[in-house]
Structure formats: structure tokens, C-alpha cells
């Protein structure tokens, strides 16, 4: 006994209608057929109310109508088959999308019910005596009973990169990414237009077309702000049946990204040779960073502004890693200034219990924080960078006034009030005044700090979902400010008055008008209160 592969023609015809996932493939397949026929203009007319779609072109026309109704067999000539590998399923979409189909070309015409055609009933090819048809060129496909909601709103995007002039309901479409609209540069995989080659505002998004139709769409397809690539159809194949995705898409994406990277490399090398160093760095640093070409800066004496920042505001923990305390510098230090020690670059880890003191030292000394991701690892600047975040900080309070404990909603730490705080990292030392310094589990509060802001060095005030706990921050900030105020209050009467204001004894009627003798002990439970008659 032997068996062999067989194809159920009835099943194939019945199930083919479920193969297409996008109803608008109907339009793109008709556009594709017209383009392959050599059309220079395609007119699409659609009446959504009646469901009538009419697509006319000025191409070479249809020589053999039977090929329209032959599935999986390309009717195109040999050069087209070699160049584009057509599959022979384009017109079949019409059979499943419409109730009635009329095709006119080269003086002949077919008009048939699609259900009957799918049941393989014969379709008559008759002579068409209209002047347009008898002229010998062009094809008109008219479909009835078509459902294409909002085609008027979608047709512009469908044809955005199509290489043939298209008119919809009498209005020419713009086709902003068509090959005839852009100065495409040749690459090993197709024609490419790069966004930002003149102003350096490169884009990570690329609109990719195969045979004029989308195969990769950017998230935000705005003309002029995305790259445009028209793939070589001899090297790439679109996935059946909708042909809106590439076969082996992951691998092809890597090829595309490599091609764009190489194209940017060529643009940057030309700009480096043409422009003054400062202008080159200012204009193209972002593009070099985005496309992995930062090594082009390794022999340039000018630092990009994005690579350095000053610690312009009080350093605090940041759950998002934004480092909001870093501010752009007005003047980027020169290579001579860095090598001569007139400007100091440091690299700091994110602020935590161990690095907060390093941040405070760098702020006090006016050091500039270097973004290591903004430069190639071989850049000359790294030979002059200090890494205080990688060294153990030593913190010494001068003139200690008091010690206590902060037990807030989020922030918990020992609090030491002092005159100043001395921070040493390696051979660098700074004296901090007026701002709190966290080191380990201790908050050092020098004279002049009364805001409670140092709690932001203790916690980042975000929950496990990344939500900012503003109420907790306000409560802990106030709790620290109150604690500082109490610890600094040297007058006993003023201290007790401050405490009473917090306790609000007026809420207790039994206390109204009473006099007490209060003795305050040194720890909880050692206080005495006596009623004075």
C-alpha cells in the first residue's frame, strides 16, 4: 500500500477566505497587480454606502483572463517572476471580499458572481465595445458588495510608499515615502533615506517597504522624522497571504539595523572631515550615541555637552534613576582644562547609604559628573576621571550638639546635629555646611539646615509599583524639621512650649486652668508630673 500528498481543491477554495487577516489587503493586491503591469497611474474610486470599489490603471492589460482565476500560479512574465517572486494569489482576494466582480481589459470583459465562481462554474469572457477598453491598454476591476470601512482615512497610509501615482476618488495621494519623492541612497539591501543627516536628529524608527507596500511600520509614522527603506525584492520575501510582514523578520531586522548603522557611519565620517570639531560634536553626538559610533569622538578634543553635568541642586535618592539634581553646564570644560586640573570629572554611582557623602563632596567641590554612556570606553577623558563612588567615604561631624532618632513613615535614621560635616574620599576633602549628609544609617545635620529635606537621601519615597508617595515625603520632611527644631531649642521654657503646641493639651477639659510641676527625666518613663493646688 502506498500513500501520497494530495490537495483537496474543495477544501482549498473553501478555506482560502480565512487566510487573509486584513481586509485592506484587497486594495494593496490590486495596486500591486497594476504596478506589475507597468501602470504609471492608478485611480481608486470607492462608494462606502453601496460598497462599490473600482480600480483602474493604464498598464499593459490582461492577456489571459484565465490566469485571474487560477490559484497559486503566477501569470507574470519571466523578468517579473525573477525580480519579485509573485505568488499568484492576489486576485483571489477579490473572490472572497466581493459579491460580484467585473474586470475589463484589452477590449474584453468578465462579469461574474463570486460565489458561483468559487463553485467553479464557468465564467464567460465577452467582447467589450467601450472606447477605453478597445484602446488596448489598462485594466479596470470593479467589485460590488465590498466592506472597507474608513478606506478614505486609511488609503493615504496604505499608499505612503507606493511607487506609482495613485488617485483616490479623484484626489491625488501625497505618497510622502515613495521612491520618487525621496533621494534614496543605494545600500546592499535597497534604497535608503536617513532622517537627520543634516541636523543630527536621527530617528530609531524606520518605515520599511517591499515592492511599495508596508512590511515594517514605525510606531509614530510622521513624514520627515523616520528613516525610509525600500527593500530589494530579490533579497526579501513577504509572508503570505497579507504580505505585510517579512519572512524571518527577526533576522531581517538585524540586517536592516546593520545597514542603517553602516549608513550613519558613512554620514558621520564625512561630517567629521568637513565640520569644525565643536560643530561636529554639537550636531552629531546624539546620532553617534544612538547608532553606536561614539568612537569617532576618541581623538576629538571637544567634549559633548551631554557628557558632563554639574550637581546643581541637593542630591537625593531617585526611584526612576533620573538624577534630577544634575544640571547642564554653561561652559563645557576643554581638554586643556581637564588635563591641567582646572576642571575635575567624576563618575558617581546612584545615591544610596554609601554614596550620598560622595555626592555631597562632589557638589561642594564643584566637580562635574561624567555620563559614562555618553562616550566610548576608549575616550581620552577617562584617563582623567576620578571615581569617588568606588572609594570608601569618611564622614566626621564637627561640634556635635545633639543626637536623636527619626522614626518617620518611610525615613528612619539616627540624627546628629553638628556645626559642620567634614567628608573625605581618597585625597579629596570638603566641609559641608547648611545641608544634611547621609552616611550609613546616620543623618548629619549641620547648622543652617532646618528644612527636613535630607530625608530624601534616606528614602526615595516610591512604592513597589514605582508610584511616588508624596504624602509620606511631606510627613517625614516635617517630622525631621520638627525634630531639628526641638533638638536645637536651648531654652527650657521654649522647648516645653514647643512640645505643648504639638500635644495640643487644650483638647482635654480636665487640664484647663491647672498648674503642674513637671520634671523631665533622661529617658522614657522617668518623667514626673505633679498637680499644683
N, C-alpha and C positions, 0 to 999 in steps of 0.2 A: 504494500500500500504506500502511496506517495501523496504528499500534500504540497501545496504551493500558495504563495501570496496571491490573493485576489482582491479586487476592489468592487464593492457594491455601488454601482452607479446610482441607484435609487437613494441609498443612504448618503452618498456624497452630495447629491443635489439637495436632499432634504436638510442636511446638517450644515451646509455651507453658510446659510443665513446667520448662524450663530457664531461664525468665526470672527466677524468684524466687531470690534468693541467701540468704535467711534463712528457715529452716523455721518459725520462730516467727511469721512474718507471717501464717500461718494463724490464729493466735489473735487477733492485733490486727485482722485484717479482719473476723472475726466480731464482735468488740467494737464496731468501727466501725459495722457494719450495725445492731447493736442500738441504739446511741446515736442513729443517724439515724431509727430507728423510734420514738423517743420513750421509750425504756426508762428507768425510774428505778432498776432493779436488774438485774444480770446475774449468773447463777450458772454457774460453770465447774466441771465435775467431770471428773477425768482419772484413769484407771487405767493406769499405765505398763506394768504386766505384760501386760494384754490389749490395750493400745493403743486404748482407747475414750475418746473425747473427747465431752463433752456440754455444750453451751452453751445456756442458757435465759434468756429475757428477758421482761419484761412490757410490751413495746412494742405498737405498733398491729397487728402481724402482717403476713402476706404476702397481698396481694390477688390477685396474678397469679404463679403458680409458674413460668410460662414465663420470666419475667424473671430467675429464678435461673440458668437455663442459656443465657441469651443473652449472648454475649461483647461487651464494648466498647459496651454500650448501657445507660445508666443508667435504672433503673426508679423513681427517686425523683421526688417531686413538684417542681413548678417552684420554690417557695421554697428547697428544699434544693439544687437544681441551681444556683440563683443564689448561694446563700450558700457552698457548699462545693465545687462543681465535681466531683462524683463521677464516676469513670471507668467504672464498670460491670464491673470485673474482680474484685471482692472475693471473690465466692462461687466463682469458677473455681479459686481456690487449693485449695478442698476437693476438687475433682475429681482433682487431681494428688497430694494428700497422703494420701488415704484410699482404702481398697479398697471400702468400702460407705458410703453416705450415706443418712440418714433425716432428713427435715425435716417437722415438724408445726406447723401454724398454722391458726387460724380454722376448726377442725373438718375440716381436710383434711390429707392426708399423702402424701408421696412416699418411696419406699424403692427404691433402685436401686444396681446395681453401677457403679462409676465408669468402669471400662474400657469397659463396654458403652455408657455414656452418651457417652463421648468418641468412640465409633464411630458416634454419632448414632442409636442405637437408641431407640425411643420409651420414655418413662417415664410410667407410669400415675399419675394424681392420684386418690386414693381418699378416701372419707369416713373420718374418724377419730372414733370414738364416745367417746373418753375424756373425762371431765368437764372436765379442764383445757383441752383443745383446743376443746371445744364452747363454752367460756365466751366466745370471740370475741376475746381479746387474747393477745398474747405469741407467741413463736416458740421452738421447740426444734430445734436442729441436733445430730444425733448422728452421729459419724464413727467408723468402725471401721478398724483397721489403721493407726493413726497413730503415727508415731515422733517423739516430743518429749522427748528425754532431759533430765532435770533441769528439767522445767517448773515443778515445785514451788519450786525455788530461784530461778527467773527471773521468775515471774509477778508478784512484788511490784514489780520494777523496770519490767516492761512496762507495768504499770498505775499507775505512780507519779504520773502527772499526768492520769489519765483522769477525766473529769468525772462519771461515773456510778458508783454504788455497785457494787462487784464482790466476789463471794464465791468463794473457791476451795476446793473440797472441803469446803464448809460453813463456812469461816472467812472473815470479812470482811477484806479487804485494807486497809491503812492509807491508801494513796494520799496521801503527805505533800505532794505538789506539785499536787494537784488544785485547780481554781479555788475549790471550796467550802471548801478547807482554809486558804486564804491570803487576806489582804486585798490584792487586786490593785489597783494604781493604773492608771487608763487612760493610755495613750500613743497616739501616732499609728499604731503598728503592732500594738497588742494590750495585754493586761493584764500588768502587771509587778509583781513583788515584789523589792525590793532588799535584799540582805544587808548588815547592818552600819549601817543608818541611825541607830541609837541609840547604838551603842558605837564607831562609826567603823571597825570591822573589815570593810572592804569586801572583795569577792571578785572576781577576774578571770574566774571560771568562771560560766557561765550554763547552766541547764537550759532548753532551748527545746522547746516542744511546739506541734504543729499539729493541731487537732481532737483534742486529748487524747493524742496519740502523739508519741514522741520524733522530733525531726529534728536536734537538736544535743545531744550528751551531754558533760558536763564530765568531765575526767579522774578526778576524785575526787568522785563524787556523794553528798555527805553532807547530809542534810536540815538546814537552818538555816545552812549555810555556803556556799551557792551562790545566785546570783540565779535567779529563775524567771520565764520569759516565755512566755505563751500567745499565739501569733500570731493575727492576724486572717486567717481563711481566705479572705477576699475579696481579700487582697493577696498572699498567698503560696501557692505550689503545691509539693507534694511530688513527688519524682521517682519515676516508675513503674519497676518494679512494686511494690517493697517499701515505698515511700513513707516511708523512714526518713532521707532527705536532701532538702534544698531544691533546687529548680531555681535555677540561677545562684547557687550557695551563696556564692561569694566576694563577690559584690555584696550579697547579703542579709546576710552577716555584717557588712559595713560599715554597713548600715542599722541593724542591731541594736546594734552598738557605739556608733554615734552617738546612738541613743535612750537607751542606758544612761548615756552621758556627760551628756546633757541632763538626765536624771532626777537624777543625782547633783548636777549644778549647782544644781538647784532645792532639793534637800535641804540642801546646804551653805550656800546663801544664807539659808535660813530659820534654820539653826543659828547662823550668824554674827550675825544680828539678835537672836537670842534669848539667847545664852550670853555670859558674860564672856569677854574676849579670851583669857585664859590657858587657860580650859577648852576654848574652841573650838579653839585651836591644838593643845592636847594631844590632844584626842579625834579630830580630823578631819584632821590633817596627812597621815597615811598615805593616806587616801582622796583628798585633794586631789592628792597626788603621783601616785597610781595612775590617776586619771581626767583628769589634765591641767588642774586648776583651781587651781594654785598662785598665780595672780594675785590670788586672794581674800585673800592674806596681805600684799599690797604696801602696804596702808595700816594694817596691824596692828603695834603697837609690840612685840609679843612674838615672839621667835624660837622656832621649834620646836626641841626638844632634839635631834632627829635631824640638824639642820643644822650643829651645831658639835661638835667633839671636841677633847680635849687629847691631846698626844703623851705618853702615859703610860709607855711602855717604849721601849727602844732601837730607833731606826728601822733597818730592814733591808729589803733587796730582797724582793719577794714575787711569785713567778711567777703567782699567782692574782689579784693586784690587790686583796687583801682589806684591806691596810693594817692589819695586826694590832696595830701599835703605837698606834693611835688608841683612846682610851678615852672613854666618855661623861663629861660634866662633871657635877659635883654641882649646880652652880647655873648656869643659862643666863644669860649677860650681858644686861642690859637695854639698851634703845635709848640711854638716857642714858649708860650706862657706855661703850658703843661710841663714841658721838659725842664723849664727853668724854675719850677716850683711856685710860680705866681698863681697858679690855679691847681687845685687838688681834686682828683677824681676818686670816688669811692664806689664800691658795689655793696649794697646792703640787702640782707635777707628781709622778708616780710617782718613787720614789727610783732614781737612777742615778748615773753618774760625775759628772755636772754638778750634780745637785740634792741630793746627800747632805749637803753642807755647809749648804744652806738648811734642810733638815730639822733638823739639829743646832742651828742658830741658833734656829729657832722653838722647839725643845724647851727650850733653855737660857733663853730669854726668857719662857717660859710663854705663848706665843701660842696661839690657838685656830684650828684648821684648819676652814675652811668647806667644806661639801659643796655645790658649785655646782648640783648636780641637785636639791637639796632645796628650792630657792627659784626663783621666777620671775625671769627676767632683769631685770625692772623693779623688783625689790625694793629698798627703801631701804638695806639692808645693803651692797650692792655699792658704794655711794658711799664706804664707809669700809674697804674691804678692801685689804690690801697683797698684792702678788703677787711675793714674793721668788724664786719658782721661775722667773720670767721675766727676772730680773736676774742678771748675772754675779757669782758669789761670789768673794771674795778670801780666801785662807787663808794665814796666816803662823804657822809654828811658833816658839815662844819656848823658848830654852835647848835647842838640839838636842844630843843625847847621842851618837847613832849612826845610821848608815844601813845598810840591807841590802836583800835581795830575798827575797820569799816566793814559792816555786815549789811550790804545792800541787797536789792533784788537780784542783781546779776554780779555786781562787783564786790569781791571780798579780798581784803588785803590789810596788812599791817600799815599803819600810817605813822610816819616820823616827821615831825615839824622841826625845821632847822633854819639856819641863816642862809646858807648856800649849799650846793651839791657839787662835789668835785668828781668828774668822770674821767677815767683814764683807759685808753685802749691802745695797747702797744706802747709806742713812744709819744702818743698824742694825748694831751690833757686839756680839758675845758672846765671852766667853773660856770655852773648853771644857776641863774638867779631868776626868780619870777615865774618859773614854770616847773610843774611837777615832773619827777623822773621815776619810772618804774624799773625796778631791778629785782629779779626773782619774784618773791611774793610781797615785796615791800614798796610802798609809795613814799618817796622822799618829797616833802612839800617845803620848798624854801620860802623865805619872806617874800611877800608880794603876790603869792598865789592864793586866791580866795574863791575862784570861780567854780571849783569842783570838776573842771574839765579833765583832770588827769584820770578819772575813771575810764576814759576811752582808751587809755593804754592798758587797762586791766582786762576789759572785755570789748568785743566788737558789737555787742547788742543786736545780734541776729539769731534767729532760732534755727532749728534743723532744716527748715524749708527755705532758708535764705531771707526771711521776712525781717525787716528792721523793727526792733522793739523800741519805738520812740518813747513810750510812756515809762518803760523801765530806765532808759537813759536819763530822762528828766528827773525821775525819782532818785536815782543813785547820784546824779550830779548834785542835786540839792542836799542829799544826805552827807556827801563829802564836804560840801561848802559849810553846812551846819556844824559838822564835826570840827572842821578847821577853826570856825568861829569860836566854838566852845573851848578848844584847846588853847587858843591864843588869848582868851579873856583872863587877864591877870587880876582884876578887881573882884573880890569875892561877891560883893553885892550885885555887881553887873552880871556875874556868871550865874548866880541864883535867879536873878530876874529873867535872864535869857531862858533858863530851864523852865521857869514857871510859865513863860509865854508859850512854850512848846506844849506843856502839860495842860494848859487851859483849866486851872482849878475853879474858875467861875461856873463851870458846869455842875459843880457839886454844892447844893444849897447848904449842906451841913458845915461847910467851910467858911461861908460868908461871914465876914466880920471877926473871925477868930484870929488869935495870935498864937504863934508856935515858937518853940525853941528847937532849932534844927541843928543837929551835929552830924556832919558828913564824914563817914569813915573812908578808908582807903580801898575797900572792895565791897562787892555786892553783899548785902545783909548786915553790914556793920554800921549802918546809919541809924540815928535815934531822932525821934520826933516827940516833943512834949508839948501839951496844951498849956498855955499860959493863961491863968484866970484873969 
